[in-house]
Amino acid sequence: MYKGLQEKADHILSALILHDGCKNGLENSHYTVTEHPLIVSRLIKEKASNQKIAEYVTLLIETHMGQWNKDYKTGIVKLPTPVDETQNFVHLCDYLASRKFLEFNFSAV
């Protein structure tokens, strides 16, 4: 596989693994914290040894909520929305993973 494409795939997989790392915030709320993508992004950037990669992966994380980017109570926009195909791909993966009506039979593949 082309090295650039493999790196892109690695960044996408990293974002998909890490995107809900602080879903309940730092205080372990009983509910999803709207800003959870920003919280986990900040932690990643603080610990990253390669800031260029961290910036790219955290942008994918920060936009993974898509149109559900507003505070539930106030309706104020808290998160950026996807603007390119990679950000939209990460959002779509997260969205599809959240659907309870979808069933995948991996043994059939």
C-alpha positions as CSV (number, residue, x, y, z in Angstrom):
1,M,0.0,0.0,0.0
2,Y,1.1,3.5,-0.8
3,K,2.9,4.9,2.4
4,G,0.8,8.1,2.4
5,L,-2.5,6.2,2.2
6,Q,-1.3,3.8,5.0
7,E,-0.5,6.8,7.2
8,K,-3.9,8.3,6.5
9,A,-5.5,5.0,7.5
10,D,-3.5,4.9,10.7
11,H,-4.7,8.4,11.6
12,I,-8.3,7.4,10.9
13,L,-8.0,4.3,13.0
14,S,-6.3,6.2,15.8
15,A,-9.2,8.8,15.8
16,L,-11.8,6.0,15.8
17,I,-10.2,4.3,18.7
18,L,-9.6,7.5,20.8
19,H,-12.6,9.7,19.9
20,D,-14.8,8.7,22.9
21,G,-11.9,8.5,25.4
22,C,-13.4,11.2,27.6
23,K,-17.1,10.7,26.7
24,N,-18.1,11.2,30.3
25,G,-15.8,14.0,30.8
26,L,-13.0,14.2,33.4
27,E,-15.4,14.0,36.3
28,N,-17.0,10.7,35.0
29,S,-20.5,12.2,34.5
30,H,-23.4,9.8,34.1
31,Y,-24.1,11.4,30.8
32,T,-22.2,12.2,27.6
33,V,-20.3,15.5,27.9
34,T,-20.9,17.5,24.8
35,E,-17.3,18.8,24.7
36,H,-15.8,15.3,25.1
37,P,-14.0,15.4,21.7
38,L,-12.3,18.7,22.8
39,I,-11.3,17.2,26.2
40,V,-9.7,14.1,24.7
41,S,-8.0,16.2,22.0
42,R,-6.4,18.4,24.6
43,L,-5.1,15.4,26.5
44,I,-3.7,13.9,23.3
45,K,-1.9,17.2,22.3
46,E,-0.4,17.5,25.8
47,K,1.1,14.0,25.6
48,A,2.0,13.7,21.9
49,S,5.6,13.4,20.8
50,N,4.6,14.4,17.3
51,Q,2.5,17.5,17.3
52,K,1.8,17.4,13.5
53,I,0.2,13.9,13.7
54,A,-1.6,14.9,16.9
55,E,-3.1,18.0,15.2
56,Y,-4.4,15.8,12.3
57,V,-5.8,13.0,14.5
58,T,-7.4,15.5,17.0
59,L,-9.1,17.3,14.2
60,L,-10.7,14.0,13.1
61,I,-11.8,13.5,16.8
62,E,-13.1,17.0,17.2
63,T,-15.4,16.7,14.2
64,H,-16.6,13.2,14.7
65,M,-20.0,14.3,16.1
66,G,-21.1,15.8,12.8
67,Q,-24.3,17.7,13.0
68,W,-24.7,16.7,16.7
69,N,-22.3,19.4,17.7
70,K,-24.5,21.5,20.0
71,D,-24.9,21.5,23.7
72,Y,-28.0,19.5,24.6
73,K,-29.4,22.0,27.0
74,T,-28.5,25.4,25.5
75,G,-28.4,24.5,21.8
76,I,-25.1,26.4,21.5
77,V,-22.6,25.1,19.0
78,K,-19.7,23.5,20.9
79,L,-17.9,21.4,18.2
80,P,-16.7,21.9,14.7
81,T,-18.4,19.9,11.9
82,P,-16.6,17.8,9.3
83,V,-15.4,19.7,6.3
84,D,-13.5,17.1,4.2
85,E,-13.9,13.5,3.2
86,T,-11.7,12.1,5.9
87,Q,-13.5,13.9,8.7
88,N,-16.8,12.9,7.2
89,F,-15.6,9.3,7.0
90,V,-14.7,9.3,10.7
91,H,-18.1,10.8,11.5
92,L,-20.0,8.3,9.4
93,C,-18.1,5.4,11.1
94,D,-19.1,6.7,14.5
95,Y,-22.7,7.2,13.4
96,L,-23.0,3.7,11.9
97,A,-21.5,2.2,15.0
98,S,-24.1,3.9,17.1
99,R,-27.1,2.5,15.1
100,K,-28.8,-0.4,17.0
101,F,-30.7,-1.6,14.0
102,L,-27.6,-2.5,12.0
103,E,-26.3,-6.1,12.3
104,F,-23.1,-7.3,10.7
105,N,-22.4,-10.9,10.1
106,F,-18.6,-11.0,9.9
107,S,-18.4,-14.8,9.6
108,A,-20.1,-14.5,6.2
109,V,-17.3,-12.4,4.8
